[in-house]
């Protein structure tokens, strides 16, 4: 750099600092105070969030563990008592009745949790117990749903409650809601880093709330530690054979990611259209959920399998071991769309993992990537496509499958993120920037 230019820039910086000191003096702040005060604020804020995050993580970890154990028990009970599936219509009536007795709209779900982070709208106190019980009923009686929808709603409700106890202001309430979401998610899946970035990314695609990084990661780690101490095993598959990174493996991984993106759009549209169609046909909530339950029971009997009832993590494990039926991904979309669309509670991400793993297992085998690796790529790419969170998806691949195939998984996430367009599971999710160019668009996910 030219000496004269450097001197000119240095003088400008010194002049600006002199003005800041003068302004501080006018305000009664001494030069030393003007340096110490900001540092003191940083320290206080850090300590504040350490305390709040630890409290939130402890509560989220305990609730997440209890929820995991409850769903696990419900699933085992259904597996050992097949007849209970015939009670699914009665379970649906109970779910609708519970929401009505609590005077809480049955439509309040993950979308409303995400929306509350931006709008500051308060979540109902009854949301946590309602989604807990309703999801357990859905799993026990054979509805096709996941757990994370409940996890995000439980976490959001817990975060909001903790925020009220600590009397946080409106902006901090947004952060504590993210903390609650990431904490319960980490407790359920055993992926604290993915849970952290999922919470930070999912609200506004293209904008990460970095101010929530310390609170969320600390909450996730505490919640994860609590769940592990109670014997909850993290989601790990470390024995997947990873192909060498080459032009061929990159090409076929990208091709599989495009297929996953296309199926993810179909899945999101199926969920949305089925819900609207059933709401149009059956105005009465009781009749709607009973009709959906009857269809689920009839389909299960007709197919002579229970593979598509409940979360289906056993099928995901089979796919990652190289075993999957070609029609499995489509039937899971059908079962889940009807279950969620008619009013049962749960989530869509575990079904997403099911769809991605079974689809990837079949397509990966055909492409020559290997059925096991194809299932792993399908799982991660499908997750990335439906939630529009590429950073969280990449981190999830590391936590679940290890770092050996990081480059291929990252490519799969990048490709599936782009080709999935502006579709997603949550229509209150904001897509802030275009996926095709550096352009601010600020639209809701379809």
Residue pairs with C-beta under 8 A, 6 or more apart in sequence:
20 34
21 31
21 34
24 30
24 31
24 33
24 34
25 31
29 37
46 214
49 175
49 214
49 215
49 218
50 214
50 218
52 162
52 166
52 168
52 176
52 179
52 215
53 179
53 214
53 215
53 216
53 218
53 219
53 222
54 218
54 219
54 222
55 162
56 158
56 159
56 162
56 176
56 179
56 180
56 183
56 219
56 222
57 179
57 183
57 218
57 219
57 220
57 221
57 222
57 223
57 225
57 226
58 222
58 223
58 226
59 158
59 162
59 183
60 154
60 155
60 158
60 159
60 179
60 180
60 183
60 184
60 186
60 187
60 219
60 222
60 223
60 226
61 183
61 187
61 222
61 223
61 224
61 225
61 226
61 227
62 226
63 128
63 132
63 154
63 158
63 184
63 187
64 151
64 154
64 155
64 183
64 184
64 185
64 186
64 187
64 188
64 223
64 226
64 227
65 187
65 226
65 227
65 230
65 232
67 132
67 135
67 147
67 150
67 151
67 154
67 184
67 188
68 147
68 187
68 188
68 227
68 232
69 230
69 232
70 132
70 136
71 135
71 136
71 139
71 147
71 311
74 136
74 137
74 139
74 140
75 139
75 140
75 310
75 311
77 84
77 140
78 84
78 85
78 139
78 140
78 141
78 142
78 306
78 309
78 310
79 306
82 306
84 140
84 141
84 142
85 141
85 142
85 297
85 300
85 306
85 309
86 297
87 141
88 141
88 142
88 143
88 293
88 296
88 297
89 289
89 290
89 293
89 294
89 297
91 137
91 138
91 140
91 141
91 143
91 293
91 344
92 286
92 289
92 290
92 292
92 293
92 342
92 343
92 344
93 286
93 289
93 290
94 137
95 106
95 134
95 137
95 138
95 289
95 343
95 344
95 345
96 106
96 285
96 286
96 289
96 343
98 130
98 133
98 134
99 105
99 106
99 130
99 134
102 124
102 126
102 130
103 126
104 124
104 126
104 127
104 130
106 285
106 343
108 123
108 124
108 127
109 131
109 149
109 153
109 345
110 149
110 152
110 153
110 347
110 425
110 426
111 426
111 427
111 428
112 121
112 123
112 428
113 123
113 152
113 153
113 156
113 157
113 177
113 181
114 202
114 203
114 426
114 428
114 429
115 121
115 428
116 122
116 123
116 156
116 160
116 177
117 174
117 177
117 178
117 203
118 174
118 203
118 204
118 430
120 170
120 173
120 174
122 160
123 156
123 157
123 160
123 177
124 157
125 157
125 161
127 153
127 156
127 157
128 153
128 154
128 157
128 158
128 161
131 149
131 150
131 153
131 154
131 157
131 345
132 150
132 154
134 150
134 344
134 345
135 145
135 147
135 149
135 150
135 345
135 346
135 347
137 345
138 145
138 339
138 344
138 345
138 346
139 145
139 310
139 311
139 346
141 293
142 296
142 297
142 300
142 306
142 309
142 310
143 293
143 296
143 309
143 310
143 339
143 344
143 346
144 296
144 308
144 309
144 310
144 312
144 332
144 335
144 336
144 338
144 339
144 351
145 310
145 311
145 336
145 339
145 340
145 344
145 345
145 346
145 347
145 348
145 350
145 351
146 311
146 346
146 347
146 348
146 349
146 350
146 351
146 352
146 353
147 188
147 311
147 346
147 347
147 350
148 185
148 188
148 189
148 347
148 348
148 349
148 350
149 345
149 346
149 347
149 348
149 349
150 345
150 346
150 347
151 181
151 184
151 185
151 187
151 188
151 347
152 181
152 184
152 185
152 347
154 180
154 184
155 179
155 180
155 181
155 182
155 183
155 184
155 185
156 177
156 180
156 181
157 180
158 180
158 183
158 184
159 176
159 177
159 178
159 179
159 180
159 181
159 183
160 173
160 176
160 177
160 180
162 176
162 179
162 180
163 172
163 173
163 176
163 177
166 176
168 176
174 209
174 212
175 209
175 211
175 212
175 215
175 216
176 215
178 199
178 200
178 203
178 209
178 212
178 215
178 216
179 199
179 212
179 215
179 216
179 219
180 219
181 195
181 198
181 199
182 192
182 195
182 196
182 198
182 199
182 200
182 216
182 217
182 219
182 220
182 223
183 195
183 219
183 220
183 222
183 223
184 223
185 191
185 195
185 198
185 199
185 220
186 192
186 195
186 196
186 219
186 220
186 221
186 223
186 224
186 227
187 223
187 224
187 226
187 227
187 232
188 227
188 232
189 195
189 234
189 235
190 224
190 227
190 228
190 232
190 233
190 234
190 235
190 236
190 399
191 234
191 235
191 395
191 396
191 399
191 400
192 217
192 220
192 221
192 223
192 224
192 399
193 217
193 220
193 395
193 398
193 399
194 392
194 393
194 395
194 396
194 399
195 220
195 224
196 213
196 216
196 217
196 220
197 208
197 389
197 391
197 392
197 395
198 387
198 389
198 392
198 396
199 212
199 216
200 208
200 209
200 210
200 212
200 213
200 216
201 208
201 387
201 388
201 389
201 390
201 391
201 392
202 387
202 388
202 389
202 392
202 426
202 429
203 209
203 429
203 430
204 429
204 430
204 432
205 388
205 389
205 429
205 430
205 431
205 432
205 433
205 445
206 431
206 432
206 433
207 432
207 433
208 391
224 234
228 234
234 399
235 399
235 400
236 399
236 400
237 317
237 320
237 376
237 400
237 401
238 401
238 402
240 320
240 372
240 373
240 376
240 401
240 405
241 370
241 372
241 373
242 373
242 404
242 405
242 408
243 249
243 369
243 370
243 373
243 405
243 408
245 407
245 408
249 369
249 408
250 408
250 411
252 367
252 368
252 369
253 369
253 377
253 408
253 411
253 412
253 415
254 411
254 412
254 415
255 367
256 360
256 363
256 364
256 367
256 369
256 374
256 377
256 378
256 381
256 412
257 377
257 381
257 411
257 412
257 413
257 415
257 416
257 419
258 415
258 416
258 419
259 359
259 363
260 356
260 359
260 360
260 377
260 378
260 381
260 382
260 385
260 412
260 416
261 381
261 385
261 415
261 416
261 417
261 418
261 419
261 420
261 421
262 419
263 329
263 333
263 355
263 359
263 382
264 352
264 382
264 385
264 386
264 416
264 420
264 423
265 385
265 420
265 421
265 423
266 333
267 333
267 336
267 337
267 352
267 355
267 386
268 386
268 423
268 424
268 425
268 446
269 423
270 333
270 334
270 337
271 336
271 337
271 340
271 341
271 348
271 425
272 427
272 446
274 337
274 338
274 340
274 341
275 337
275 340
275 341
277 341
278 288
278 291
278 292
278 341
278 342
279 288
281 288
282 288
282 291
285 343
288 342
288 343
289 342
289 343
289 344
291 342
292 338
292 339
292 341
292 342
292 343
292 344
293 342
293 344
295 338
295 342
296 309
296 335
296 338
296 339
299 308
299 334
299 335
299 338
300 306
300 308
300 309
303 331
307 315
307 325
307 328
307 331
308 328
308 331
308 332
308 334
308 335
309 335
311 346
311 350
311 351
311 354
312 332
312 350
312 351
312 354
313 350
313 353
313 354
315 324
315 328
315 354
315 357
315 358
316 353
316 354
316 357
316 358
316 379
318 324
319 328
319 354
319 357
319 358
319 360
319 361
319 371
319 375
319 378
319 379
320 357
320 361
320 372
320 375
320 376
320 379
321 372
322 361
322 365
322 370
322 371
322 372
322 375
323 361
323 371
324 357
324 358
324 361
324 362
324 371
324 375
325 358
326 362
328 354
328 358
329 354
329 355
329 356
329 358
329 359
329 362
332 351
332 354
332 355
332 358
333 351
333 355
336 348
336 351
339 346
340 346
340 348
348 386
348 425
349 383
349 386
349 387
349 425
352 382
352 383
352 386
352 425
353 379
353 382
353 383
355 382
356 375
356 378
356 379
356 380
356 381
356 382
356 383
357 375
357 376
357 378
357 379
358 375
358 378
359 378
359 382
360 374
360 375
360 376
360 377
360 378
360 379
360 381
360 382
361 371
361 372
361 374
361 375
361 378
362 371
362 374
363 374
363 378
364 370
364 371
364 372
364 373
364 374
364 375
364 377
364 378
365 371
365 374
367 374
369 377
373 405
376 397
376 400
376 401
376 405
376 409
377 408
377 409
377 412
379 400
380 393
380 394
380 396
380 397
380 400
380 401
380 409
380 412
380 413
381 393
381 412
381 413
381 415
381 416
382 416
383 393
383 396
384 390
384 393
384 412
384 413
384 416
384 417
384 420
385 416
385 417
385 419
385 420
385 423
386 420
386 423
386 424
386 425
387 393
387 424
387 425
387 426
388 417
388 420
388 424
388 429
388 431
388 445
390 413
390 414
390 417
393 413
393 417
394 406
394 409
394 410
394 413
397 405
397 406
397 409
397 410
397 413
398 406
398 409
401 409
417 435
418 435
418 436
421 435
421 446
422 431
422 435
422 443
422 445
422 446
423 445
423 446
424 431
424 445
424 446
425 445
426 445
427 444
427 445
427 446
428 444
428 445
429 444
429 445
430 442
430 443
430 444
430 445
431 441
431 442
431 443
431 444
431 445
432 440
432 441
432 442
433 439
433 440
433 441
434 440
434 441
